[in-house]
Amino acid sequence: MNKIAIPAEQGDVTLIQASIDVEILKGKKRRRAEGGRVILARGETTGHHHSLSAGNSYVVEADGQLQALFNAQVGAPEKGNLLSGVLVVKRPDPFEHAEHAAIEIAPGIHWVVIEQEYSPAEIRRAID
C-alpha cells in the first residue's frame, strides 16, 4: 500500500504531496489567476473559493499524463479521474476559504483532488 501524505484538507479540496519532479510540468497549461489568487475550487452556490496567492503558487491543469502519474502514486483505478490539477507552491502560502481557517502550505508539489459524490446517473464532483 502506498503511503500518502495529506498536508491539507479544506472542505471538498484535498492536497496530497506529489512524488514528481517539477520538470514534468514544463510546457503544460497553467490555470489563469483571478484577482491575484490561484483558485483550486469554487463553490457553485456561494461563489466562495479555495485559493492561494498567485505570487507564491500556481496550478497546472490535469492532463492524461499527470492523471496516470497520480493514479500510480495513490493507487487509484487506471481509468479514475480524480485529479483536478497540480499545485506548485514556491514559498509558504496560506490556503484560504471564507468559511474555513487558513492552512499554510509548505513549498512543494501537490496533487489537487476535489471530493467526488455518487448519484445514480454518475460519479461527479461534489457540489459546494
Secondary structure, DSSP 8 states (H G I E B T S, - for coil): -------EEETTEEEEE--S-GGGGTTS-B---BTTEEEEEE-TTT--EEEEETTTEEEEE--HHHHHHHHHHHT--TT---EEEEEEESS-EEEEETTEEEEEE-SEEEEEEE-EEE-SS-EEE---
